[in-house]
Amino acid sequence: MLTERLDDAHLGRRIGQWLTDPAHARAVGEQSAAIVRGATEVLSDDSVQRGIEDLLEHRVRAIPVAPFVGKAIDAGIDAGHHDVVLSSTLTGLNKFLRQSDHVPAAARRGIAVVGT
């Protein structure tokens, strides 16, 4: 019942319309800035930094990069740059594997030998 009443109230549309008034938008912006300032004063720098890093990492990891990478590879191959695409891919993979914490040290040493 409550959900239906909230749906019928069209709160999102009403808030959006209310925010089209520059004075309302400015007031919301000022209040939001005050909240952020207050939160940063209360929280330690380390907590704020960690929170921002976690938020950004979550957002970045949520971005589907495979379609973009696929289009970039297709564009490179279609333009006749197969060798550059392959060379760049292998160089990047080699660098990733050398620097990855998830690859055992023995494997990284083997990669270093092959990569030299």
C-alpha positions in Angstrom: 0.0 0.0 0.0 2.8 2.4 0.9 4.7 1.5 -2.2 1.7 2.2 -4.4 1.1 5.6 -2.7 4.7 6.6 -3.3 4.6 5.5 -6.9 1.4 7.5 -7.4 3.0 10.6 -5.9 5.6 10.6 -8.8 8.2 12.0 -6.4 11.1 11.8 -8.8 9.2 13.9 -11.4 8.1 16.4 -8.8 11.5 16.8 -7.3 13.0 17.2 -10.8 10.4 19.9 -11.6 11.2 21.6 -8.3 14.9 21.6 -9.1 14.4 23.3 -12.4 13.9 26.6 -10.4 17.5 28.0 -10.2 16.9 29.2 -6.6 15.9 25.7 -5.5 18.8 24.1 -7.3 21.2 26.6 -5.7 19.8 25.9 -2.3 20.2 22.1 -2.7 23.8 22.7 -4.0 24.7 24.9 -1.0 23.2 22.4 1.5 25.0 19.5 -0.2 28.3 21.4 0.0 27.7 22.1 3.7 27.0 18.4 4.4 30.2 17.4 2.6 32.2 20.1 4.4 30.8 18.9 7.8 31.5 15.3 7.0 35.1 15.9 6.0 35.7 17.9 9.2 34.3 15.0 11.3 36.0 12.2 9.5 39.8 11.6 9.5 41.7 12.2 6.2 42.4 8.5 6.1 38.8 7.5 6.3 37.8 10.0 3.7 40.6 8.9 1.4 39.7 5.2 1.9 36.0 5.9 1.2 36.8 7.8 -2.0 39.1 5.1 -3.2 36.5 2.4 -2.5 33.8 4.4 -4.3 36.0 5.1 -7.3 37.3 1.5 -7.5 33.7 0.2 -7.3 32.6 2.6 -10.1 35.6 1.9 -12.3 35.2 -1.9 -11.9 31.5 -1.6 -12.9 32.4 -0.1 -16.3 32.1 -2.7 -19.0 35.4 -2.3 -20.9 35.2 -5.4 -23.1 32.9 -3.8 -25.8 35.3 -0.8 -26.0 38.4 -3.0 -26.2 36.7 -5.1 -28.9 35.9 -2.1 -31.0 39.4 -0.7 -30.6 40.9 -4.1 -31.7 38.5 -4.3 -34.7 39.4 -0.7 -35.7 43.1 -1.5 -35.5 42.8 -4.7 -37.5 40.5 -3.1 -40.1 43.0 -0.4 -40.6 45.7 -2.9 -41.3 47.6 -2.6 -38.1 47.5 -6.2 -37.0 51.2 -6.2 -35.9 50.8 -3.1 -33.8 47.6 -4.5 -32.1 49.3 -7.8 -31.4 52.6 -6.2 -30.2 50.8 -3.8 -27.9 48.5 -6.5 -26.5 51.5 -8.7 -25.7 53.5 -5.9 -24.2 50.6 -4.8 -22.0 49.9 -8.4 -20.9 53.6 -8.9 -20.1 53.7 -5.7 -18.0 50.5 -6.7 -16.2 51.7 -10.2 -15.4 55.1 -8.9 -14.1 53.4 -6.4 -11.8 50.4 -8.5 -10.7 50.2 -9.5 -7.1 48.1 -12.5 -8.2 50.9 -14.1 -10.2 53.3 -16.2 -8.2 56.9 -14.9 -8.0 58.3 -17.9 -9.8 56.0 -17.3 -12.8 57.0 -13.6 -12.8 60.7 -14.6 -13.0 59.8 -16.9 -15.9 58.0 -14.1 -17.7 61.0 -11.8 -17.1 63.3 -14.4 -18.8 60.9 -14.8 -21.8 60.4 -11.0 -22.0 64.1 -10.2 -22.2 
